[in-house]
């Protein structure tokens, strides 16, 4: 029996589809009243922006402030940044795919923030300035603003903001019940389209024309487009939900919620179900009718992601999603799939039961499929325990396969280590495996750098074999931006310790007169050629006493220097080096060797006498002294 309940205990069935609501974090914020804020969330488990709702009485968290601000939190409730605000009325806020916060004010000013509050600013154009902005909607790289005179203006690329007006439609703001946008990647024209609910119908407008869809099911008070752009959820004041294709050619489902007032949010759970919320109720309507109800004791917000729905309440962060096919294949009650049998076989192996081998033989023709399913299912699990169990089962199964490429297994192990690291509550990135694949490792590194998690970004880059330059450059730029030290100090901090290649680092240290540091780094590199290079450089620019003093407590450098001097036949230098280090015997050895090489009889005799005397002064070289004395007698 597993010490942890199987994943299917938290599943709920909606018609023939299983859904699960997983607890991701217990929120770490305190004294925060979510009902007093407008909350917007970055995609792929990203940051939360809390903006004061001016129409409500609010309570700020325990942050000393005399002016209102925008609060940036992680999904775990960790405060990332507090962005000061100048009090302008905010008419729209949203996040880009690269986790930049976009704020639009009533006068058409747009601010584009990073997570640390640094921003660039531009305008929606003269029309927006003259008329004023009513409200905005966003997609991954742009926004559409509804002006107070009913016209729409668009920014399609925040990197190059150029305001463009949409076609006229003849409606005032009061005649527009609700509206939504179709991003360019989901339209045939590859241009942004706006869906406008007015009277009983829907208008579709782009930069060129306005088309009436001639519907009669309206009016509609709320609408939401699915993440893949294929479906449109429409909600009427009578509490009825209608789901159609975005080309209005297919009627997919209709559902009466039984609620007439107080709708708070409408969103999608992935692409397969619609979520509607009221104060304490979350209602999930399936693709073919039927609904699941979830009750909440505190205020909450919902945010659509490509594979599910993030739920942020006062006390926790949850993720609601359709149970992935791989997970259902393994854990569905009564499952007899090859993967389910393989997981049971691995469990029997832990119990040292003979049934382990019997189970493997039963699924032998489908063993490769079972291994691959267990590997994939591990990626979709948040629980460390079930990740390990599924990977253990996959490892057990592939041991019975004569030919199996383990790359997918190794890759999943790498990815899960990364996902578990960034999901830690201190980082607070509630990233699913599917979101990670869509986001990509490089963009994940960017998110960590924006949070100033440089060490984790470096470790992940090394683990996934990604280039490290980006991490070092970002760290250096951040250090320069926040440092209160002078330029020389900052330069030393950045360049001296964080150049990873010793062959580049050591010359840099020498050029900055960090001589001893350069020698130590050369020694640590275990590259004798690099140590020789430093020794030659230092010998050329230092006095001999300084040079010898530098070598005193560095035995590796001292031995290499002795070898270098010996190869260069510089006996005077060696003699001086040994003498200053009180190595009388070694110095005598150099003198003795030098004496035997002399051709002049008198000079050779003087050298032998001096060597004999020095050997005699060194108790450790008594034998050499006697041998040398005997040589003198013979000589």
C-alpha positions as CSV (number, residue, x, y, z in Angstrom):
1,X,0.0,0.0,0.0
2,X,1.4,3.4,-1.0
3,X,2.0,5.8,1.8
4,X,0.5,8.5,-0.3
5,X,-3.1,8.4,-1.8
6,X,-3.1,7.7,-5.5
7,X,-3.6,10.8,-7.7
8,X,-7.1,9.7,-8.8
9,X,-8.5,10.5,-5.3
10,X,-8.7,14.2,-6.3
11,X,-10.3,13.6,-9.7
12,X,-13.9,14.5,-10.5
13,X,-15.9,13.2,-13.5
14,X,-17.7,15.6,-15.8
15,X,-19.6,13.4,-18.3
16,X,-16.9,11.2,-19.6
17,X,-13.9,13.5,-18.8
18,X,-11.9,13.6,-15.6
19,X,-10.7,16.9,-14.1
20,X,-8.4,17.5,-11.1
21,X,-7.9,20.5,-8.9
22,X,-4.3,20.4,-7.4
23,X,-3.0,22.4,-4.5
24,X,0.2,24.0,-5.6
25,X,1.0,26.5,-2.8
26,X,-0.2,27.7,0.5
27,X,0.0,31.5,0.0
28,X,2.7,33.2,2.1
29,X,1.2,36.7,2.0
30,X,-0.6,38.0,5.0
31,X,-3.0,40.8,5.8
32,X,-4.0,41.0,2.2
33,X,-7.6,41.5,1.1
34,X,-7.9,40.2,-2.5
35,X,-11.3,41.7,-2.9
36,X,-9.7,45.2,-2.7
37,X,-7.5,44.6,-5.8
38,X,-7.7,43.9,-9.4
39,X,-5.4,40.9,-10.0
40,X,-3.8,40.0,-13.3
41,X,-1.5,37.0,-13.9
42,X,1.3,36.4,-16.3
43,X,1.0,33.3,-18.4
44,X,2.8,30.0,-17.8
45,X,2.5,30.2,-14.0
46,X,4.1,33.6,-13.9
47,X,3.9,36.6,-11.6
48,X,0.7,38.3,-10.2
49,X,0.1,42.0,-10.3
50,X,-2.2,43.4,-7.7
51,X,-3.6,46.9,-8.5
52,X,-5.8,48.8,-6.0
53,X,-9.4,48.9,-7.0
54,X,-10.3,52.6,-6.4
55,X,-14.0,51.8,-6.1
56,X,-13.5,49.6,-3.0
57,X,-12.2,50.0,0.6
58,X,-8.9,48.1,0.8
59,X,-6.3,46.8,3.1
60,X,-2.7,46.8,2.1
61,X,-0.3,44.2,3.2
62,X,2.3,45.1,5.8
63,X,4.4,47.3,3.6
64,X,5.2,50.7,4.8
65,X,3.8,53.1,2.2
66,X,2.3,56.6,2.0
67,X,1.4,56.3,-1.7
68,X,-0.5,53.6,-3.7
69,X,1.5,51.2,-5.7
70,X,1.3,48.1,-7.8
71,X,2.3,44.9,-5.9
72,X,4.1,42.1,-7.8
73,X,3.8,38.7,-6.2
74,X,4.8,35.2,-7.2
75,X,2.2,32.4,-7.4
76,X,3.2,31.4,-3.9
77,X,2.5,34.8,-2.5
78,X,6.1,36.0,-2.2
79,X,6.5,39.7,-2.7
80,X,8.7,40.3,-5.7
81,X,8.4,44.1,-6.1
82,X,6.4,47.1,-5.1
83,X,6.1,49.5,-8.0
84,X,5.3,53.1,-7.0
85,X,2.3,54.7,-8.8
86,X,1.6,58.3,-9.4
87,X,-2.1,58.1,-9.0
88,X,-3.2,58.2,-12.6
89,X,-6.4,56.3,-13.3
90,X,-5.6,52.8,-14.7
91,X,-7.9,51.6,-17.5
92,X,-6.2,48.4,-18.3
93,X,-3.4,46.0,-17.2
94,X,-2.0,42.8,-18.6
95,X,1.0,40.7,-19.1
96,X,3.1,39.7,-22.1
97,X,4.4,36.2,-22.8
98,X,7.9,37.3,-21.7
99,X,6.4,38.4,-18.3
100,X,6.4,42.1,-18.8
101,X,3.6,44.1,-17.1
102,X,1.7,46.6,-19.3
103,X,-0.3,49.4,-17.7
104,X,-2.6,51.7,-19.7
105,X,-3.9,54.9,-18.1
106,X,-6.9,57.0,-19.0
107,X,-4.9,59.5,-21.0
108,X,-3.5,56.9,-23.4
109,X,-0.1,56.5,-21.7
110,X,1.3,52.9,-21.8
111,X,4.0,51.8,-19.4
112,X,5.9,48.6,-20.0
113,X,7.4,47.2,-16.7
114,X,9.8,44.5,-15.9
115,X,9.5,42.6,-12.6
116,X,11.8,45.1,-10.8
117,X,9.7,48.2,-11.7
118,X,11.9,49.5,-14.5
119,X,9.8,50.7,-17.4
120,X,9.6,52.2,-20.8
121,X,6.7,54.5,-21.8
122,X,4.8,55.4,-25.0
123,X,1.4,56.8,-26.0
124,X,-1.5,55.2,-27.8
125,X,-1.6,58.3,-30.1
126,X,-3.2,61.6,-30.4
127,X,-6.8,60.2,-30.7
128,X,-6.3,58.4,-27.4
129,X,-4.9,61.5,-25.7
130,X,-7.7,63.7,-26.9
131,X,-10.6,61.2,-26.3
132,X,-9.4,59.1,-23.4
133,X,-9.2,55.4,-22.8
134,X,-12.2,53.4,-21.6
135,X,-10.8,49.9,-21.2
136,X,-8.2,47.5,-22.7
137,X,-7.6,43.9,-23.6
138,X,-4.3,42.2,-24.2
139,X,-2.6,39.3,-26.0
140,X,0.9,38.0,-25.8
141,X,2.6,40.8,-27.7
142,X,0.1,43.6,-28.0
143,X,-3.1,45.3,-26.8
144,X,-6.4,46.8,-28.0
145,X,-7.9,49.8,-26.3
146,X,-11.5,51.0,-26.5
147,X,-11.6,54.8,-26.5
148,X,-14.3,56.8,-24.9
149,X,-15.8,57.7,-28.3
150,X,-16.3,53.9,-29.1
151,X,-13.3,53.6,-31.5
152,X,-10.6,51.0,-31.1
153,X,-6.8,51.5,-31.3
154,X,-4.2,48.7,-31.4
155,X,-0.5,48.2,-30.5
156,X,0.6,45.0,-32.2
157,X,4.2,44.9,-31.0
158,X,5.4,46.5,-27.7
159,X,9.0,46.5,-29.0
160,X,7.9,48.9,-31.8
161,X,4.7,50.5,-30.6
162,X,2.8,52.0,-33.5
163,X,-0.8,52.8,-32.8
164,X,-3.3,51.7,-35.5
165,X,-7.0,52.4,-35.6
166,X,-9.6,49.8,-36.4
167,X,-12.5,50.1,-38.9
168,X,-15.4,52.2,-37.7
169,X,-18.5,50.3,-36.5
170,X,-20.9,53.1,-35.6
171,X,-21.3,52.2,-31.9
172,X,-20.9,54.2,-28.8
173,X,-19.3,52.9,-25.6
174,X,-22.8,52.4,-24.0
175,X,-23.9,50.3,-27.0
176,X,-21.0,47.9,-26.5
177,X,-22.1,45.2,-23.9
178,X,-18.8,43.4,-23.9
179,X,-15.9,42.6,-26.3
180,X,-13.0,40.3,-26.8
181,X,-10.0,40.0,-29.2
182,X,-8.8,37.2,-31.5
183,X,-5.0,37.4,-31.6
184,X,-3.4,37.4,-35.1
185,X,-2.1,33.8,-34.8
186,X,-5.8,32.6,-34.6
187,X,-7.3,34.4,-37.5
188,X,-7.3,33.6,-41.2
189,X,-6.2,37.1,-42.1
190,X,-3.3,37.0,-39.6
191,X,-4.6,40.3,-38.3
192,X,-6.1,41.1,-34.9
193,X,-9.9,40.9,-34.9
194,X,-12.3,42.3,-32.3
195,X,-15.6,40.6,-31.3
196,X,-18.2,43.1,-30.1
197,X,-21.4,42.2,-28.4
198,X,-24.2,44.7,-29.2
199,X,-27.9,44.3,-29.1
200,X,-28.7,40.7,-30.0
201,X,-25.7,40.0,-32.2
202,X,-21.9,40.0,-32.5
203,X,-19.8,42.3,-34.7
204,X,-16.4,41.2,-36.0
205,X,-14.1,44.1,-36.9
206,X,-10.5,44.4,-38.1
207,X,-8.5,47.3,-39.5
208,X,-10.5,47.3,-42.7
209,X,-14.1,46.4,-42.2
210,X,-16.9,45.5,-39.7
211,X,-19.1,42.4,-40.2
212,X,-22.4,41.7,-38.4
213,X,-22.8,38.0,-37.7
214,X,-26.6,38.4,-37.6
215,X,-27.1,36.5,-34.4
216,X,-30.4,36.5,-32.4
217,X,-29.3,34.8,-29.2
218,X,-28.1,38.0,-27.5
219,X,-27.7,40.2,-25.7
220,X,-24.5,39.0,-24.2
221,X,-23.0,40.6,-21.1
222,X,-19.7,38.6,-21.0
223,X,-17.5,36.7,-23.4
224,X,-14.2,34.8,-23.5
225,X,-12.1,33.3,-26.3
226,X,-10.4,29.9,-25.7
227,X,-6.6,29.8,-25.7
228,X,-6.4,28.1,-29.1
229,X,-8.7,30.8,-30.6
230,X,-11.2,28.2,-31.8
231,X,-14.1,28.7,-29.4
232,X,-16.1,31.6,-27.9
233,X,-18.0,31.4,-24.7
234,X,-20.9,33.9,-24.5
235,X,-22.9,34.6,-21.3
236,X,-26.3,36.3,-21.2
237,X,-27.9,38.4,-18.4
238,X,-30.4,35.5,-18.0
239,X,-27.6,33.3,-16.8
240,X,-27.3,31.2,-20.0
241,X,-23.9,30.1,-21.4
242,X,-23.6,29.6,-25.1
243,X,-20.4,28.1,-26.7
244,X,-19.8,28.5,-30.4
245,X,-16.9,28.4,-32.8
246,X,-15.2,31.7,-33.4
247,X,-16.2,31.6,-37.1
248,X,-19.9,31.2,-35.8
249,X,-20.4,28.1,-37.9
250,X,-20.9,25.6,-35.1
251,X,-23.1,25.7,-32.0
252,X,-21.2,23.6,-29.5
253,X,-23.2,23.7,-26.3
254,X,-25.7,25.6,-24.2
255,X,-26.1,25.6,-20.5
256,X,-28.3,27.4,-18.0
257,X,-26.2,28.3,-14.9
258,X,-29.3,29.2,-12.8
259,X,-27.5,32.4,-11.7
260,X,-28.9,35.7,-12.8
261,X,-26.7,38.3,-11.2
262,X,-23.2,38.8,-9.7
263,X,-21.0,37.1,-12.4
264,X,-17.5,38.0,-11.5
265,X,-15.3,36.3,-14.1
266,X,-15.6,34.1,-17.2
267,X,-12.6,32.1,-18.5
268,X,-11.5,28.9,-20.1
269,X,-9.9,25.9,-18.4
270,X,-7.5,25.0,-21.2
271,X,-9.5,24.6,-24.4
272,X,-12.1,22.1,-23.2
273,X,-14.3,23.7,-20.5
274,X,-15.6,27.1,-19.5
275,X,-15.3,28.5,-16.0
276,X,-17.7,31.1,-14.5
277,X,-17.3,32.5,-11.0
278,X,-19.4,34.4,-8.5
279,X,-18.4,35.5,-5.0
280,X,-18.0,32.0,-3.4
281,X,-18.8,29.7,-6.4
282,X,-16.7,28.4,-9.2
283,X,-18.7,26.7,-11.9
284,X,-17.1,24.5,-14.6
285,X,-19.2,23.8,-17.6
286,X,-18.0,20.9,-19.8
287,X,-17.9,20.8,-23.6
288,X,-21.1,18.7,-23.9
289,X,-23.1,20.2,-21.0
290,X,-22.9,19.2,-17.4
291,X,-21.1,21.1,-14.7
292,X,-18.9,20.8,-11.6
293,X,-19.3,23.2,-8.7
294,X,-16.6,24.3,-6.3
295,X,-17.3,26.4,-3.3
296,X,-14.8,28.8,-1.7
297,X,-14.8,30.4,1.7
298,X,-12.7,33.4,0.7
299,X,-12.3,35.7,-2.3
300,X,-10.5,34.3,-5.3
301,X,-9.4,35.1,-8.9
302,X,-9.1,32.8,-11.9
303,X,-6.6,32.9,-14.8
304,X,-6.6,30.9,-18.0
305,X,-3.5,29.0,-19.2
306,X,-3.1,26.8,-22.2
307,X,-3.5,23.6,-20.3
308,X,-5.7,24.6,-17.4
309,X,-6.8,27.3,-14.9
310,X,-4.9,28.9,-12.1
311,X,-6.9,29.8,-9.0
312,X,-5.6,32.3,-6.6
313,X,-7.4,32.8,-3.3
314,X,-6.4,34.3,0.1
315,X,-5.0,31.1,1.3
316,X,-3.7,29.0,-1.6
317,X,-2.8,28.7,-5.3
318,X,-4.6,25.8,-7.1
319,X,-4.4,24.4,-10.7
320,X,-7.6,23.0,-12.3
321,X,-7.2,21.0,-15.4
322,X,-8.4,18.1,-17.5
323,X,-6.5,15.0,-16.3
324,X,-3.8,14.4,-19.0
325,X,-4.3,11.2,-21.1
326,X,-1.1,9.7,-19.9
327,X,-2.0,10.2,-16.3
328,X,-5.5,8.8,-16.8
329,X,-4.0,5.8,-18.6
330,X,-1.9,4.9,-15.5
331,X,-4.1,5.9,-12.6
332,X,-7.7,5.5,-13.7
333,X,-9.6,3.2,-11.2
334,X,-9.5,-0.4,-12.5
335,X,-7.0,0.5,-15.3
336,X,-5.5,-2.5,-17.0
337,X,-3.4,-0.6,-19.5
338,X,0.3,-1.7,-20.0
339,X,1.5,1.4,-18.1
340,X,-0.8,0.7,-15.1
341,X,0.4,-3.0,-15.0
342,X,4.0,-1.8,-15.2
343,X,3.6,0.6,-12.3
344,X,2.1,-2.3,-10.3
345,X,5.0,-4.5,-11.3
346,X,7.5,-1.9,-9.9
347,X,5.5,-1.8,-6.7
348,X,5.6,-5.6,-6.4
349,X,9.3,-5.5,-7.0
350,X,9.7,-3.2,-4.0
351,X,7.8,-5.9,-2.0
352,X,10.1,-8.6,-3.4
353,X,7.1,-10.3,-4.9
354,X,7.3,-12.8,-7.8
355,X,4.3,-11.0,-9.3
356,X,6.7,-8.3,-10.5
357,X,8.1,-10.6,-13.2
358,X,4.7,-12.1,-14.0
359,X,3.2,-8.7,-14.6
360,X,6.1,-7.7,-16.9
361,X,5.6,-10.9,-18.9
362,X,1.9,-10.2,-19.3
363,X,2.6,-6.8,-21.0
364,X,5.8,-7.9,-22.8
365,X,4.5,-7.1,-26.3
366,X,3.5,-3.6,-25.2
367,X,6.4,-2.9,-22.8
368,X,7.9,-0.1,-24.8
369,X,4.5,1.7,-24.9
370,X,4.2,1.2,-21.1
371,X,7.6,2.6,-20.4
372,X,6.9,5.7,-22.6
373,X,3.6,6.3,-20.9
374,X,5.1,6.1,-17.4
375,X,7.8,8.6,-18.5
376,X,5.2,11.1,-19.8
377,X,2.9,10.6,-16.9
378,X,5.7,11.5,-14.5
379,X,6.0,14.9,-16.2
380,X,2.4,15.8,-15.5
381,X,2.6,15.0,-11.8
382,X,3.2,17.7,-9.2
383,X,3.9,15.2,-6.5
384,X,7.6,14.3,-6.0
385,X,6.5,10.8,-4.8
386,X,4.5,9.9,-7.9
387,X,7.2,11.4,-10.1
388,X,9.7,9.0,-8.6
389,X,7.3,6.0,-8.7
390,X,6.5,6.5,-12.3
391,X,10.2,6.9,-13.3
392,X,11.1,3.9,-11.2
393,X,8.5,1.9,-13.1
394,X,9.8,3.1,-16.4
395,X,13.4,2.3,-15.4
396,X,12.3,-1.2,-14.3
397,X,10.4,-1.8,-17.6
398,X,13.2,-0.7,-19.9
399,X,15.6,-3.1,-18.2
400,X,13.6,-5.9,-20.0
401,X,14.0,-4.3,-23.4
402,X,16.9,-5.4,-25.6
403,X,17.0,-2.2,-27.6
404,X,15.6,1.0,-26.0
405,X,16.8,4.6,-26.5
406,X,16.9,6.1,-23.0
407,X,17.1,9.7,-24.2
408,X,13.5,10.4,-23.4
409,X,13.9,9.0,-19.9
410,X,17.0,11.1,-19.2
411,X,15.4,14.2,-20.6
412,X,12.4,13.8,-18.4
413,X,14.6,13.4,-15.3
414,X,16.4,16.6,-16.3
415,X,13.2,18.5,-16.9
416,X,11.6,17.3,-13.6
417,X,14.7,18.5,-11.6
418,X,14.3,21.9,-13.2
419,X,10.5,22.0,-12.7
420,X,10.8,21.0,-9.1
421,X,13.4,23.7,-8.5
422,X,11.4,26.5,-10.0
423,X,8.2,25.4,-8.3
424,X,9.8,25.8,-4.9
425,X,7.7,28.4,-3.0
426,X,10.7,30.8,-2.7
427,X,10.8,31.0,-6.5
428,X,7.0,30.6,-6.9
429,X,6.8,29.6,-10.6
430,X,3.8,27.2,-10.8
431,X,4.9,25.9,-14.1
432,X,3.4,22.6,-15.5
433,X,5.4,20.3,-17.8
434,X,3.3,21.3,-20.8
435,X,3.8,25.0,-20.1
436,X,7.5,24.4,-19.7
437,X,7.7,22.8,-23.1
438,X,5.8,25.7,-24.6
439,X,7.8,28.3,-22.8
440,X,11.2,26.6,-23.5
441,X,14.3,26.4,-21.3
442,X,15.8,29.7,-22.6
443,X,12.7,31.7,-21.7
444,X,12.6,30.1,-18.3
445,X,16.1,31.3,-17.7
446,X,15.0,34.8,-18.7
447,X,12.2,34.6,-16.0
448,X,14.7,33.6,-13.3
449,X,17.0,36.4,-14.3
450,X,14.2,38.9,-14.0
451,X,13.7,37.6,-10.5
452,X,17.4,38.0,-9.9
453,X,17.7,34.3,-9.2
454,X,21.1,34.2,-10.9
455,X,22.5,31.2,-9.1
456,X,19.5,29.0,-9.9
457,X,19.6,30.3,-13.5
458,X,23.3,29.3,-13.7
459,X,22.7,25.9,-12.2
460,X,19.8,25.1,-14.6
461,X,21.8,26.4,-17.6
462,X,24.6,24.1,-16.6
463,X,22.2,21.2,-16.0
464,X,20.5,21.6,-19.4
465,X,23.8,22.5,-21.2
466,X,22.7,25.9,-22.2
467,X,25.0,28.9,-22.8
468,X,26.1,30.6,-19.6
469,X,26.9,34.0,-21.1
470,X,23.4,35.4,-20.7
471,X,23.4,34.7,-17.0
472,X,26.8,36.3,-16.4
473,X,25.9,39.4,-18.5
474,X,22.6,39.9,-16.7
475,X,24.2,39.5,-13.3
476,X,26.9,42.1,-14.3
477,X,24.4,44.6,-15.5
478,X,22.3,44.2,-12.3
479,X,25.5,44.6,-10.2
480,X,26.4,47.8,-12.0
481,X,22.8,49.1,-11.7
482,X,22.5,48.6,-7.9
483,X,26.0,49.0,-6.7
484,X,27.0,52.0,-4.6
485,X,30.7,51.3,-5.1
486,X,33.0,53.1,-7.4
487,X,33.6,51.9,-11.0
488,X,36.9,50.1,-10.2
489,X,35.3,48.2,-7.3
490,X,32.3,47.1,-9.4
491,X,34.6,46.1,-12.3
492,X,36.7,43.9,-10.0
493,X,33.6,42.2,-8.6
494,X,32.2,41.5,-12.0
495,X,35.2,40.6,-14.0
496,X,37.6,39.0,-11.5
497,X,35.5,36.3,-9.9
498,X,32.8,35.6,-12.6
499,X,35.0,34.9,-15.6
500,X,34.6,31.1,-15.9
501,X,37.6,30.4,-18.1
502,X,40.9,30.6,-16.2
503,X,42.8,31.2,-19.5
504,X,40.7,34.4,-19.8
505,X,40.5,35.3,-16.2
506,X,44.2,35.1,-15.3
507,X,45.5,37.6,-17.8
508,X,42.6,39.9,-16.8
509,X,43.7,39.7,-13.2
510,X,47.3,40.4,-14.1
511,X,46.3,43.5,-16.2
512,X,44.4,44.8,-13.1
513,X,47.5,44.2,-10.9
514,X,45.8,41.5,-8.9
515,X,49.0,39.5,-9.0
516,X,48.6,37.1,-6.1
517,X,44.9,36.4,-7.1
518,X,46.1,35.7,-10.6
519,X,48.7,33.2,-9.3
520,X,46.1,31.4,-7.1
521,X,43.6,31.1,-10.0
522,X,46.4,29.7,-12.2
523,X,47.3,27.1,-9.6
524,X,43.6,26.2,-9.1
525,X,43.2,25.6,-12.8
526,X,45.8,22.8,-12.6
527,X,47.3,24.1,-15.9
528,X,51.1,24.1,-15.5
529,X,51.5,26.2,-18.7
530,X,49.2,28.8,-17.2
531,X,51.2,28.8,-13.9
532,X,54.5,29.2,-15.9
533,X,53.0,32.1,-17.7
534,X,52.1,33.9,-14.5
535,X,55.5,33.2,-13.0
536,X,57.3,34.7,-15.9
537,X,55.0,37.7,-15.9
538,X,55.5,38.3,-12.2
539,X,59.3,37.7,-12.2
540,X,59.6,40.3,-15.0
541,X,57.7,43.1,-13.1
542,X,58.6,42.4,-9.4
543,X,61.8,42.7,-7.4
544,X,63.3,39.3,-6.5
545,X,62.5,39.7,-2.7
546,X,58.8,40.5,-3.6
547,X,58.6,37.6,-6.1
548,X,60.2,35.1,-3.7
549,X,57.9,36.2,-0.9
550,X,54.8,35.6,-3.1
551,X,56.0,32.0,-3.7
552,X,56.6,31.2,0.0
553,X,53.2,29.7,0.9
554,X,52.5,28.2,-2.5
555,X,54.3,24.9,-2.8
556,X,52.9,24.1,-6.3
557,X,54.1,27.4,-7.7
558,X,57.5,27.0,-5.9
559,X,58.1,23.5,-7.4
560,X,57.2,24.7,-10.9
561,X,59.5,27.8,-10.5
562,X,62.4,25.5,-9.4
563,X,61.8,23.4,-12.5
564,X,61.6,26.5,-14.7
565,X,64.8,27.9,-13.3
566,X,66.6,24.6,-13.6
567,X,65.5,24.2,-17.3
568,X,66.8,27.7,-18.0
569,X,70.0,26.8,-16.1
570,X,69.7,29.9,-14.0
571,X,71.7,28.7,-11.0
572,X,72.1,32.1,-9.5
573,X,68.4,32.6,-9.3
574,X,67.9,29.1,-7.8
575,X,70.6,29.7,-5.2
576,X,69.0,33.0,-4.2
577,X,65.5,31.4,-4.0
578,X,66.7,28.6,-1.8
579,X,68.8,30.9,0.4
580,X,65.9,33.3,1.1
581,X,63.7,30.3,2.0
582,X,66.3,29.0,4.5
583,X,66.8,25.9,2.3
584,X,70.6,25.8,2.9
585,X,71.0,22.2,1.7
586,X,69.2,22.8,-1.6
587,X,71.3,25.9,-2.1
588,X,74.5,23.9,-1.4
589,X,73.3,21.4,-4.0
590,X,73.1,24.1,-6.6
591,X,76.6,25.4,-5.7
592,X,78.0,21.9,-5.8
593,X,76.5,21.2,-9.3
594,X,77.8,24.5,-10.5
595,X,81.3,23.7,-9.1
596,X,81.6,20.5,-11.0
597,X,80.7,22.3,-14.2
598,X,83.6,24.8,-13.8
599,X,86.7,24.3,-15.8
600,X,89.0,26.5,-13.7
601,X,90.7,24.4,-10.9
602,X,90.7,27.1,-8.3
603,X,87.0,28.1,-8.9
604,X,85.9,24.5,-8.8
605,X,87.7,24.0,-5.4
606,X,86.2,27.1,-3.9
607,X,82.7,25.9,-4.9
608,X,83.2,22.5,-3.4
609,X,84.5,24.1,-0.1
610,X,81.5,26.4,0.0
611,X,79.0,23.6,-0.7
612,X,80.7,21.4,2.0
613,X,80.4,24.2,4.5
614,X,76.7,24.8,3.7
615,X,75.9,21.1,3.9
616,X,77.6,21.0,7.3
617,X,75.3,23.8,8.5
618,X,72.2,21.8,7.6
619,X,71.6,18.8,9.9
620,X,69.3,17.2,7.3
621,X,72.2,17.0,4.8
622,X,74.9,15.6,7.1
623,X,75.5,12.7,4.7
624,X,76.0,15.0,1.8
625,X,78.5,17.0,3.9
626,X,80.6,13.9,4.6
627,X,80.5,12.8,1.0
628,X,81.5,16.3,-0.1
629,X,84.4,16.4,2.4
630,X,85.7,13.0,1.1
631,X,85.5,14.4,-2.4
632,X,87.7,17.3,-1.5
633,X,90.3,15.0,0.1
634,X,90.3,12.9,-3.1
635,X,90.4,15.9,-5.3
